[in-house]
Amino acid sequence: MKHYLVFGLTVVFTFSSYGQETKQKSETVTDSIVLATNAAKDAATLLRIEKAEKEAKKTIKEAKRAEKVLKRAEKEKKKLEKAVRKHEDLKGEIEDKKKDIIKREKKIKKYEIKLSEGQRKGKLSPVAIDKLNNKIAKENISILKGKEKLRKLERKQ
């Protein structure tokens, strides 16, 4: 009887272990399939992420290029504005010099009229005559300097 019992227990253990092995094999196969599917999904996701990163880098590069072009355009605009301002300032200076020269010529005429009337009437002393002649000479010198400066400004224009 012992033999039957040992034989029965061996058969039971054998079949029970065999059942567990097939169960483990089927679970392993299922797990492998799930893992393979997940790996494929992960690979596809990684590819999409890499594509998105590449596109983001391209977009950033394009934005930087556009920024550089914009900065260059702004520099050119500032340069042109500066040139225009300089030209306008130069025009203003030329006009001011012309007015200054005309004003000094009028002063000379006044001094000459005063001198001629004073000499004709005999109201001017020799000292006063010298002062008026000195004023006329100073104004003539300043007119010559002004005209020279005016020529330089017109050359710059």
Protein Blocks (a to p, Z undefined) as FASTA:
>chain_A
ZZmmmmmmmmmmmmmmmmmmmmmmmmmmmmmmmmmmmmmmmmmmmmmmmmmmmmmmmmmm
mmmmmmmmmmmmmmmmmmmmmmmmmmmmmmmmmmmmmmmmmmmmmmmmmmmmmmmmmmmn
opacfklmmmmmmmmmmmmmmmmmmmmmmmmmmmmZZ
